[in-house]
Amino acid sequence: MPLDDILKASVEQKADAIGMSGLLVKSTAVMKENLEEMNRRGVKTPVLLGGAALTRKFVEQDLRQLYQDTFTMASMPSPVCASWTN
């Protein structure tokens, strides 16, 4: 899904978080581009990343510095989201 569609839906739905899933290695490159663009646009919505193509090392070393707001890799997103709202 194009980033513009993701961001439009997040505003329309008043989303508490934006999730991205990477099943293929190419997906991780798209995530990186999305995070950079979201940061450039000043998006302030928490982001959850998941999927088979992600490793904790990649998330922490390559993606962490790209996004200015709350950001995590989540294999179990419900507890993470709960911690953001408490």
Long-range contacts (C-beta under 8 A, 24 or more apart in sequence): 3-33, 3-34, 3-37, 3-38, 6-34, 7-38, 7-41, 7-43, 10-45, 15-45, 16-45, 16-46, 16-81, 16-84, 16-85, 17-45, 17-46, 17-47, 17-48, 17-77, 17-81, 17-84, 18-43, 18-45, 18-46, 18-47, 18-48, 19-47, 19-48, 19-49, 19-50, 19-77, 20-47, 20-48, 20-49, 20-50, 20-51, 21-49, 21-50, 21-51, 22-49, 22-50, 22-51, 22-52, 22-53, 22-54, 23-51, 23-52, 23-53, 24-53, 25-53, 27-51, 27-53, 28-53, 28-54, 28-58, 31-63, 32-62, 32-63, 32-66, 35-63, 35-66, 35-67, 35-71, 36-66, 38-67, 39-66, 39-67, 39-68, 43-69, 44-68, 44-69, 45-69, 46-70, 46-71, 46-72, 46-81, 46-84, 47-71, 47-72, 48-72, 48-73, 48-74, 48-77, 48-80, 48-81, 49-73, 49-74, 50-74, 50-75, 50-77
